[in-house]
Amino acid sequence: MFQRVVLIVLDGVGVGALPDAGDYGDTGAATLPHVAAAVGGLSLPHLAELGLGQITSIPGLCQPEALSGYWGMLAEVSPGKDSVTGHWELAGVILEHPFATFPEGFPSEIITAFTAETGLAPLGNVAASGTDILRQLGEEHLVTGRPIVYTSSDSVFQIAAHEEIIPPEKLYQICRSAERILVPYNVCRVIARPFVGTAADNFQRTSGRHDFSRQPEHKTLLQKLQGAHIPTCGVGKIKDLFAGQGLDQSFSTKSNAEGMEKTLLALEKNKSGLVMTNLVDFDMLYGHRLDCVGFAAALTEFDGWLPQLKQSLTKDDLWIITADHGCDPTTPGTDHTREYVPLLVWSAALSQAGTLGVRRTFADVGATVAEVFGIDCTGRSFLPELK
């Protein structure tokens, strides 16, 4: 039925707490509804037309005269609430055990090995917000040259360094060393966090962030498509989140705006296969920083871009919008939240609109894409439900 699938992941845009959210400290989380309420309502006419308002109650969202897509919600089966876990499950890899987390900081043997390997004794080694840790330790880093190591509720080993003290390329080398050290400890990601500025009140993280992720233990949808000689293209963090595996082509991005631009470029260059995009600003710039106004503005920007995307699609294309987890800026803390994520599906070839219900697993997305291209993937495809 389709020659190409466009899969867009809105990083951190959850729609309501999962039944087990309390186990993660996320009872009552609902990123999209809470952001809308905090700013006095959201106007997202194009997403509403696709059925967003049918998924959950979103303050300010108008009821369109007619619906043109299919809608539903995805539940996460894998334990955890981080981007790697969410993206892997979307691509058919469901984790049985969570990645290791270190809420009290990393054990001494890891820090000792890191110091021996890099020649640098790190500052920090605590669980902290990325912006807070710069205010606390950034000036000491400027004086001593020691990198700042910190973590969060996710399975991450983050290394922050001023670009004039440790240039990004050197920081990436340090991250690769840390990646090797952490393999036995089941840590999901090492993240390079370069920053600039002269003092605690003006330090800013740059777009030089780079994620060094664990490789999936099982073949993902991307790898299966590639093995079947079906083109695969990643836009944004996709390459990092899948450790570079399963992609024929990749476009790095620094913002949602560039991610949307590069998605259109990817569609020009790939007339068949899968184009998978991650738009990270919702999570990175606004969810973690508790910025509801910025979050709402980013949603409005994305909604305004959708007609341009539609113009690039034909009846041979299937378009799926979803997310990887929540990042509710109204709940306590600055971490991700354990939530259902939206599922919106559209194609010019579809003559009807309707609900896809609450799906048991994110992997139903991967199963659907796999069925489009005649291969197998974990999950239950919703392709037969599209009329």
VEXDREN-2710 file (C-alpha; in Angstrom, 1 decimal):
% VEXDREN-2710
k/r/px/py/pz
1/MET/0.0/0.0/0.0
2/PHE/2.8/2.4/0.9
3/GLN/6.3/3.0/-0.5
4/ARG/7.5/5.3/2.3
5/VAL/6.9/5.9/6.0
6/VAL/7.6/9.1/7.8
7/LEU/7.9/8.5/11.6
8/ILE/8.2/11.7/13.7
9/VAL/9.0/11.3/17.4
10/LEU/8.1/14.3/19.6
11/ASP/10.7/13.9/22.4
12/GLY/9.0/14.1/25.8
13/VAL/5.4/14.8/24.6
14/GLY/3.4/12.5/26.8
15/VAL/-0.4/12.5/27.2
16/GLY/-1.0/11.0/30.6
17/ALA/0.4/8.9/33.4
18/LEU/0.7/5.1/32.8
19/PRO/-0.8/2.8/35.4
20/ASP/2.6/2.2/36.9
21/ALA/3.7/5.9/36.9
22/GLY/3.6/5.9/40.7
23/ASP/6.5/3.4/40.8
24/TYR/8.5/6.1/39.1
25/GLY/7.3/9.0/41.2
26/ASP/5.2/10.3/38.3
27/THR/1.6/9.9/39.6
28/GLY/-0.7/12.3/37.8
29/ALA/1.8/13.3/35.1
30/ALA/0.3/14.5/31.8
31/THR/2.7/16.6/29.8
32/LEU/0.5/17.8/27.0
33/PRO/-2.6/18.6/29.0
34/HIS/-0.6/20.2/31.8
35/VAL/1.4/22.4/29.4
36/ALA/-1.9/23.5/27.7
37/ALA/-3.5/24.4/31.1
38/ALA/-0.4/26.3/32.3
39/VAL/-0.5/28.6/29.3
40/GLY/-4.2/29.1/29.2
41/GLY/-4.9/26.7/26.3
42/LEU/-3.2/25.5/23.1
43/SER/-4.2/26.3/19.5
44/LEU/-3.0/23.3/17.4
45/PRO/-5.5/23.2/14.5
46/HIS/-3.6/20.8/12.3
47/LEU/-2.8/18.3/15.1
48/ALA/-6.5/18.6/16.2
49/GLU/-7.6/17.7/12.6
50/LEU/-5.4/14.6/12.9
51/GLY/-7.3/13.6/16.1
52/LEU/-5.1/14.9/18.9
53/GLY/-8.1/16.2/20.8
54/GLN/-9.7/12.7/20.7
55/ILE/-6.8/11.2/22.6
56/THR/-7.2/13.2/25.8
57/SER/-8.7/16.5/26.9
58/ILE/-6.3/19.4/26.0
59/PRO/-7.3/22.9/27.2
60/GLY/-7.9/25.3/24.3
61/LEU/-7.8/22.7/21.6
62/CYS/-10.7/23.4/19.2
63/GLN/-12.8/20.6/17.8
64/PRO/-12.3/20.5/14.0
65/GLU/-15.2/20.3/11.6
66/ALA/-13.8/17.0/10.2
67/LEU/-11.1/14.6/11.3
68/SER/-8.6/13.4/8.7
69/GLY/-6.5/10.9/10.5
70/TYR/-6.4/8.0/13.0
71/TRP/-5.5/8.4/16.6
72/GLY/-4.7/6.5/19.7
73/MET/-2.3/6.1/22.6
74/LEU/0.7/3.9/23.1
75/ALA/1.6/2.3/26.5
76/GLU/5.2/1.5/27.3
77/VAL/6.0/-2.1/28.3
78/SER/9.8/-1.7/28.8
79/PRO/10.9/-0.6/32.3
80/GLY/12.2/2.9/32.3
81/LYS/11.3/6.3/30.9
82/ASP/14.3/7.4/28.9
83/SER/14.7/8.2/25.2
84/VAL/16.7/5.1/24.4
85/THR/14.2/2.8/26.0
86/GLY/11.3/4.5/24.3
87/HIS/12.9/4.6/20.8
88/TRP/14.0/1.0/21.0
89/GLU/10.5/-0.1/21.9
90/LEU/9.1/1.9/19.0
91/ALA/11.5/0.0/16.9
92/GLY/10.5/-3.4/18.3
93/VAL/13.1/-4.0/21.0
94/ILE/11.3/-4.4/24.4
95/LEU/13.6/-4.4/27.4
96/GLU/13.1/-7.1/30.1
97/HIS/15.3/-5.3/32.7
98/PRO/15.9/-1.6/33.2
99/PHE/19.2/0.1/32.6
100/ALA/21.1/0.8/35.8
101/THR/20.6/4.2/37.5
102/PHE/22.8/5.9/40.1
103/PRO/20.7/8.4/42.1
104/GLU/23.5/8.7/44.7
105/GLY/26.3/9.2/42.1
106/PHE/28.5/6.6/40.6
107/PRO/30.5/4.1/42.7
108/SER/34.2/4.9/43.4
109/GLU/35.5/2.1/41.2
110/ILE/33.9/3.9/38.1
111/ILE/35.3/7.3/39.1
112/THR/38.7/5.8/39.8
113/ALA/38.7/4.0/36.4
114/PHE/37.6/7.2/34.7
115/THR/40.4/9.2/36.3
116/ALA/43.0/6.6/35.4
117/GLU/41.8/6.3/31.8
118/THR/41.5/10.1/31.1
119/GLY/43.9/11.6/33.5
120/LEU/41.1/13.8/34.8
121/ALA/39.6/13.7/38.3
122/PRO/36.0/14.8/37.8
123/LEU/33.9/17.3/39.8
124/GLY/30.4/16.5/40.9
125/ASN/29.5/12.8/40.6
126/VAL/25.9/13.6/41.8
127/ALA/22.4/13.4/40.4
128/ALA/21.5/16.9/39.3
129/SER/19.8/19.1/36.7
130/GLY/22.1/20.0/33.9
131/THR/21.5/23.7/34.3
132/ASP/21.9/23.6/38.1
133/ILE/25.2/21.7/38.0
134/LEU/26.7/24.4/35.8
135/ARG/25.7/27.1/38.3
136/GLN/27.2/25.0/41.1
137/LEU/30.4/23.8/39.6
138/GLY/31.0/25.7/36.3
139/GLU/33.3/28.3/37.8
140/GLU/35.4/25.7/39.6
141/HIS/35.6/23.8/36.3
142/LEU/37.0/27.0/34.7
143/VAL/39.7/27.3/37.3
144/THR/40.7/23.6/37.6
145/GLY/40.0/22.2/34.2
146/ARG/38.3/19.2/35.8
147/PRO/35.2/17.9/33.8
148/ILE/31.9/17.8/35.6
149/VAL/30.3/14.4/35.9
150/TYR/26.6/14.0/36.8
151/THR/23.6/11.8/36.3
152/SER/19.8/12.0/36.6
153/SER/16.9/9.6/37.2
154/ASP/17.8/8.1/33.8
155/SER/20.7/5.7/33.1
156/VAL/23.1/8.4/32.0
157/PHE/26.7/9.3/32.6
158/GLN/26.9/13.0/31.6
159/ILE/30.1/14.9/31.2
160/ALA/30.0/18.7/31.0
161/ALA/33.0/20.8/30.0
162/HIS/33.5/24.4/28.8
163/GLU/34.3/24.5/25.1
164/GLU/37.4/26.6/25.8
165/ILE/38.7/24.3/28.5
166/ILE/38.0/21.0/26.9
167/PRO/37.1/21.4/23.2
168/PRO/34.1/19.3/22.0
169/GLU/36.2/16.8/20.0
170/LYS/38.4/16.2/23.1
171/LEU/35.2/15.9/25.2
172/TYR/33.9/13.2/22.8
173/GLN/37.1/11.3/23.2
174/ILE/36.7/11.4/27.0
175/CYS/33.1/10.1/26.5
176/ARG/34.2/7.2/24.4
177/SER/36.6/6.3/27.2
178/ALA/33.8/6.4/29.7
179/GLU/31.6/4.4/27.4
180/ARG/34.1/1.5/27.5
181/ILE/34.5/1.7/31.3
182/LEU/30.7/1.6/31.8
183/VAL/29.9/-1.5/29.7
184/PRO/29.9/-3.9/32.7
185/TYR/27.6/-1.6/34.7
186/ASN/24.7/-1.6/32.3
187/VAL/24.6/2.2/31.8
188/CYS/22.5/3.2/28.9
189/ARG/24.2/6.4/27.6
190/VAL/27.2/8.6/28.0
191/ILE/26.3/12.2/27.1
192/ALA/28.7/15.0/26.2
193/ARG/27.5/18.3/27.5
194/PRO/29.7/21.2/26.2
195/PHE/28.9/24.6/27.4
196/VAL/30.0/28.3/27.1
197/GLY/29.9/31.4/29.2
198/THR/32.1/33.2/31.7
199/ALA/30.3/32.9/35.1
200/ALA/27.6/31.0/36.9
201/ASP/24.9/33.4/35.8
202/ASN/25.5/33.1/32.1
203/PHE/26.7/29.5/31.5
204/GLN/24.8/27.9/28.6
205/ARG/24.9/24.4/27.1
206/THR/25.6/24.4/23.4
207/SER/24.3/22.4/20.5
208/GLY/27.4/20.2/20.6
209/ARG/25.7/17.7/22.8
210/HIS/26.4/14.1/21.6
211/ASP/25.0/10.8/23.0
212/PHE/27.0/7.6/23.1
213/SER/24.4/4.9/23.5
214/ARG/24.5/1.2/24.2
215/GLN/24.0/-1.0/21.1
216/PRO/20.6/-2.8/21.1
217/GLU/20.9/-6.5/22.2
218/HIS/18.3/-7.5/19.5
219/LYS/17.8/-6.4/16.0
220/THR/15.7/-3.2/15.7
221/LEU/13.2/-2.3/13.0
222/LEU/16.0/-0.2/11.4
223/GLN/18.4/-3.1/11.2
224/LYS/15.7/-5.4/9.8
225/LEU/14.8/-2.9/7.2
226/GLN/18.4/-2.4/6.2
227/GLY/18.9/-6.1/6.1
228/ALA/16.0/-6.3/3.6
229/HIS/17.6/-3.5/1.5
230/ILE/14.9/-1.0/2.4
231/PRO/16.3/2.5/2.7
232/THR/16.5/4.0/6.2
233/CYS/17.2/7.6/7.2
234/GLY/17.4/9.2/10.6
235/VAL/17.0/12.8/11.4
236/GLY/18.1/14.4/14.7
237/LYS/19.1/12.1/17.7
238/ILE/18.1/8.9/15.9
239/LYS/21.7/8.0/15.0
240/ASP/22.8/8.5/18.6
241/LEU/19.9/6.6/20.2
242/PHE/20.5/3.6/18.0
243/ALA/24.3/3.7/18.3
244/GLY/24.5/4.3/14.6
245/GLN/23.0/0.9/13.8
246/GLY/20.6/0.3/11.0
247/LEU/20.8/3.7/9.2
248/ASP/21.8/4.2/5.6
249/GLN/21.7/7.9/6.0
250/SER/21.6/10.4/8.9
251/PHE/21.1/14.1/9.3
252/SER/22.2/15.7/12.6
253/THR/20.3/18.7/13.9
254/LYS/20.6/21.4/16.5
255/SER/16.9/22.3/17.0
256/ASN/13.4/21.5/16.2
257/ALA/13.4/24.0/13.4
258/GLU/16.5/22.3/11.8
259/GLY/14.9/18.9/12.4
260/MET/11.8/19.9/10.5
261/GLU/14.0/21.4/7.7
262/LYS/16.1/18.2/7.5
263/THR/13.1/16.0/7.4
264/LEU/11.9/17.7/4.3
265/LEU/15.4/17.3/2.8
266/ALA/15.4/13.6/3.8
267/LEU/12.1/13.2/1.9
268/GLU/13.6/14.8/-1.2
269/LYS/16.5/12.3/-1.1
270/ASN/14.6/9.2/-0.1
271/LYS/11.6/8.4/-2.2
272/SER/11.0/5.0/-0.5
273/GLY/11.7/3.4/2.8
274/LEU/11.7/4.8/6.4
275/VAL/12.5/8.4/7.4
276/MET/12.6/8.6/11.2
277/THR/12.9/12.0/12.9
278/ASN/13.4/13.0/16.6
279/LEU/12.4/16.5/17.5
280/VAL/14.2/17.1/20.8
281/ASP/13.5/20.7/21.9
282/PHE/10.3/19.8/23.7
283/ASP/12.3/17.6/26.1
284/MET/15.8/19.2/26.2
285/LEU/14.9/22.9/26.2
286/TYR/11.5/23.1/27.8
287/GLY/10.5/19.9/29.7
288/HIS/13.7/19.5/31.7
289/ARG/13.8/23.3/32.3
290/LEU/10.2/23.5/33.5
291/ASP/9.4/26.0/30.8
292/CYS/5.7/25.6/29.9
293/VAL/5.6/28.7/27.8
294/GLY/8.6/27.5/25.6
295/PHE/7.1/24.1/25.4
296/ALA/3.8/25.5/24.1
297/ALA/5.5/27.7/21.6
298/ALA/7.4/24.7/20.3
299/LEU/4.2/22.8/19.9
300/THR/2.6/25.7/18.0
301/GLU/5.7/25.9/15.7
302/PHE/5.5/22.2/14.9
303/ASP/1.7/22.4/14.3
304/GLY/2.3/25.3/11.9
305/TRP/4.8/23.3/9.9
306/LEU/2.6/20.3/9.3
307/PRO/0.9/21.7/6.1
308/GLN/4.3/22.1/4.6
309/LEU/5.1/18.5/5.4
310/LYS/1.8/17.4/4.0
311/GLN/2.6/19.0/0.7
312/SER/5.7/16.8/0.5
313/LEU/3.7/13.6/0.9
314/THR/1.8/11.5/-1.6
315/LYS/-0.7/8.6/-1.5
316/ASP/2.3/6.4/-1.4
317/ASP/3.3/7.8/2.0
318/LEU/2.2/6.8/5.5
319/TRP/2.9/9.4/8.2
320/ILE/3.1/8.6/11.9
321/ILE/3.5/11.0/14.8
322/THR/4.3/9.7/18.3
323/ALA/6.6/10.3/21.3
324/ASP/9.1/8.4/23.4
325/HIS/8.1/9.3/27.0
326/GLY/6.7/12.3/28.9
327/CYS/8.6/15.3/30.4
328/ASP/5.9/17.1/32.3
329/PRO/7.3/20.5/33.3
330/THR/4.6/21.0/36.0
331/THR/5.5/17.9/38.1
332/PRO/8.1/17.9/40.9
333/GLY/11.7/17.5/39.6
334/THR/13.1/18.0/36.2
335/ASP/13.2/14.4/34.9
336/HIS/11.2/12.5/32.3
337/THR/7.8/11.2/33.3
338/ARG/6.3/7.7/32.8
339/GLU/3.4/8.4/30.4
340/TYR/1.3/7.1/27.6
341/VAL/2.4/8.8/24.3
342/PRO/0.2/10.0/21.4
343/LEU/-0.3/8.1/18.2
344/LEU/-1.4/10.0/15.1
345/VAL/-1.5/8.4/11.7
346/TRP/-2.3/10.0/8.3
347/SER/-2.0/9.3/4.6
348/ALA/-3.6/10.9/1.6
349/ALA/-4.5/7.4/0.6
350/LEU/-6.8/6.9/3.6
351/SER/-10.5/7.6/3.0
352/GLN/-11.7/7.4/6.6
353/ALA/-10.7/8.5/10.1
354/GLY/-11.0/6.7/13.4
355/THR/-9.5/5.5/16.6
356/LEU/-6.7/3.0/17.0
357/GLY/-7.4/2.7/20.8
358/VAL/-4.9/2.2/23.5
359/ARG/-2.1/0.1/22.2
360/ARG/-0.4/-2.3/24.6
361/THR/3.2/-1.4/23.5
362/PHE/5.1/1.3/21.7
363/ALA/6.3/-1.7/19.5
364/ASP/3.0/-1.6/17.6
365/VAL/4.5/1.3/15.6
366/GLY/7.5/-0.8/14.6
367/ALA/5.2/-3.8/13.7
368/THR/3.1/-1.5/11.5
369/VAL/6.1/-0.1/9.6
370/ALA/7.5/-3.6/9.2
371/GLU/4.2/-4.8/7.7
372/VAL/4.2/-2.0/5.2
373/PHE/7.5/-3.3/3.9
374/GLY/6.8/-7.0/4.2
375/ILE/9.0/-7.9/7.1
376/ASP/8.4/-9.0/10.7
377/CYS/8.9/-7.0/13.9
378/THR/7.7/-7.3/17.5
379/GLY/4.3/-5.8/18.3
380/ARG/0.8/-5.8/16.7
381/SER/0.4/-3.9/13.5
382/PHE/-2.4/-1.4/13.2
383/LEU/-2.1/-1.3/9.4
384/PRO/-5.2/-3.5/8.9
385/GLU/-7.2/-1.0/10.9
386/LEU/-6.5/1.8/8.5
387/LYS/-9.2/2.2/5.9
END
